[in-house]
Amino acid sequence: MTIGDGLGMDCGLDRRHMWNILAIMVKWHSFVRLLRLCFLVILLFDHISRRLPMIFVYSLGGSILAGRDPESLRQYAQALKELAAEHQIFVVVGGGKIAREYIEKARALGASEMFCDLIGIGATKLNSALLVAALGDAAPKEIPDSYALAARLAQKGKIVVMGGVAPGQTTDAVSALLAEYVHADKLIVDTSVDGVYTADPEKDPTAKKLAQMTIHQLSLMAMQTEMKAGSRSPVDPLAAKIIERSSIPTSIVLGSKIENLRKGALGGHTGTDIRPE
């Protein structure tokens, strides 16, 4: 083999090496472009998802409303209006303290549990009317007595407010059924406690708050609750079962804090998130 042949061979090797390097560069460039494209798509979908209106159902403790002065009620209503500007809002209002007081007296007078339920439903209607008054034109004046009517009253920018529907159901259960009926994106339970605890924090100083739990765990915990008219529990057994069967994302937050109306729906609260399995 001559010197020329050797040089030719080296040149051939160099050219193949250069082509290999060029091919790698092209592939790498294409890979980078693909990564950029994927990143842009993710950002686009995230932007769209944030802009799309969502359906939120609130279970609002009656005492949270009834214990407020008119100005505080206006602020509470304003927070709901701001949410309703972007999302569809339903609010189910509980009977609260007035319901518990009347139910206790009715029981002492020998009333049946069903009759006590009817008293509780009446109290929820009163509290619902109070919230409707605070919301003004942002809420239909009609307080629905069925899930179908609540769905029909839903309009852009309008907040549908309702109370109890039938004996044997707490407003937690009503809100869970409503969330199921309207295919809500989330159920927010605004209560007098700031989340789900391992025990009753008013009775057990060692009780710990749970930041997260599964729907099944919630159902098991709720089954230990005595189900009577006026009972105090973050979520009653029937509501928990409805949440479980439809895998409804749920947040349990302290309702006395107005900012939890938004945080409970969109994130950032310090209560308990109930996540599907």
N, C-alpha and C positions, 0 to 999 in steps of 0.2 A: 504494500500500500504506500503510495507516494505521500509527500507532505500536503499536496493539494487535496488528495482524497481525505486526509485527516481534517483539514480545514473545512472541507465541504460537509463532513459528518458533524463537526462542531457547530457549524452554522445551522444545520438541520435541527440539531438538538436545541439550539437557542431559540429557533423559530417555534418549535413545538412547545417549549417552555413558556415563551411569550404568549402563545395562543391559549395555553392552559391558564396562565395568570389572567388574561383578558376574559376568558370564560368565567372564571371565579369572580372577577370584578363585576361582570354583567349579572351573574346570579345574585351576588351580594346586593347590588344596586336594586334589583327587582325585589329582593326580600325586604329591603329597607322601605321601598315604596309600598309594598304590601302591608308592612307593619303600620306605616303612616295612614294608609287607607283604613285599616281595621280600627285604629285609634280614632279617626274622624267619624267612622260609623258609630262607634261606641258613644262618642260625645253627642252625635246627632240623636241617637235613640234616647240618651239620658235627658237631653234638652226637650225632646218631644214628650217623654214620659212626665217630666216636671210640668209641662204646659197643659197636658190633657186634664180635663176636669175629672175629679174623683168623687165617689159617693161615700160620705161619712155619716154614720148613725151614732148619735150620742145618747147615752143613758145618764140622765142628769138627776142627782139626788134632790128631792124636793126641798130639804132644809138648806141646801146651798143657795137656792133662790129666795125662799121665804124669809131667810135671815138677813137679807140685804136691804139697805135703804134705797130710795129711788135713784139716786145718782150712781150708786154701785151697780144697780140693775141695768142702767143705761150703758155703763162701761162693759158689762157682761154681754149685753145685746150687741154692742158695737163690735166686739171681738168675733161674734158669730157672723155678723154682717160682712166683715172683712173676709172671712173664710168663704162665705156664700158668693162673694164676687168671683171666685175662681172655681168653686166646687159645689156640688149638690149636698145640702145639709138637711138632715132629719134630727129632731130632738125629741126624745121620750122623757117626760118629766115624772119623777116619783112623788109620793105623797109626803114624805119627810116627817118632821116632828109632829105636825098637826094630825097626820094620819095615825101615827103611833098612839098619840094621846086619846083620840076618839075611839080607836080600836080597843085600847085598854079599858076604857069606860064601858064600851058596849059589851065586852067579854064579862066584866064584873056584873053587868045587868042581865047576863044569861043569853046574849045573842049568839047565834051559830057562827061558825067560821066563815060560811059563805056570806052571811050578812055583814060580817066584819070586812070581808073582801070588797063588798059593794061600798062600804064606807070609805075604804082605802082608795077605790077607783074614783069616788067623788072628790077626794082630796087631791088626787093627781090632776083632775080636770081644773080645779081651782088654781093650782100652781101653773098649769099649762096656760091658762088664761092670763095669768100675771106675766109670763114670759112673752106671750103674744102682744100684750099691751106695751111691753118694753121694746119689742122689735118694730112696732108700728107697721108701716107699709111693706116691710121686708118679710112679713109672715102672713099667710092666709088667715082670715078671721075665723074660718071654720076649723074646729078642732076635730080631726077625724076619729071615728070610732071603729075603723077597720084598716087593715094593711092595704087593701085595694084602694080605698079612698085616699090614704096617705100618699100612695104612689101617683094617683091621678092629680093630686094637688101640687105635686112637684113641678116647679118651673125654674128657669134660670134666674138666679139671684134671690129666689124665695126660700125661706126656711120653714119647713113643715114641722109643726109642734103638736104632739099628742100625749095623752096620758095612758092610764090603764085601759084594758079592753074587755077582759073577761075574768070572772072569779077563778081563783086557783093559780093566777099568773102574777108574778111581780113585774114591775116595770123593767127590770133587768131582762126577764124572759121576753117581754114585749119588744124591747129594743133588739134582742137577738133574733127574734122572729122577723122583725121589720128588716133588719140587715140581710137576713136570708132572702126575704121576699124581693127586695130591691137590688139584690146582688151587690151589696156594699163592699167597698174596698177595705173598709176597716170599721170596727166597732170600738168606740171610746167610752169607757165607763168612768164617769166623774163622780167620785164618792167622798165621804167624810174622812177616809183614810188615804194615805199616800202610796198605796200599792197592796200587794198580797203578802201576808206575813206567815211565818211557820206556825204561829199561834196568835191568839187575840192579844194585840199589844197593850190593850187597856187592862188586861188581867195578868199577863205574863211578861215580866220585864226582860226575859231572855229571848223574846220573840225576835226573829230576824226577817227583814224585808227581802223579798226575792226580786232581783232585777229582771229575770226571765224565767219562764217555765213553759212546758208544752201544754197543749190543749188537753191532752189526756191527764196530765198531772193536775190541772185545774179541775177537771171533772171529778177525779178521785177525791180531791180536797173538798169540793162543794157537796159531795154526797154525805159528808159528815155534818152538814148544816141542817138544823131543824127547820122544816118548811112550814111556817105559819104566817098569817097576815101580820105585817109590821115587823117581821124578823130583820135583824141587822147583819148583813153579810156583804162583802164586796161583790160576789156573784152567787146566785142561788143555784141549786142543783139542776133545775129545768133549763135555766139560761146556759149553764155550762154544757149540758147535753146538746143543746141546739148549736152552740158554738163548735162543739166537737164534731157533730155530724156533718156540718157544712164547712169545717176548717176555716172559720172566720178569723182573720187576724184581729187581735184585740189588745187594747191598752187599758190598764186600770191606773188612774191618776187622781191626785188630790184636787177635787173640784173647786175648792175655795180660792185657788190661784187661777186668775183669769188667763194667764199666759198658757196654762195647761190645755186650754181649748185648742190652740194651734199646735202646741208641742205634742199633745196626745195623738193628734192626727198625723202630723208631718215629721215627728221625731224630736228628740232633745229633752224629753221629760225625765223625771227621776222616779217614776212609778214602776209598774211591772208590765212587761210586754209578754203577751200570750201568743206563742208561735205555733203554727201547724207542725205536725210530726215530720 
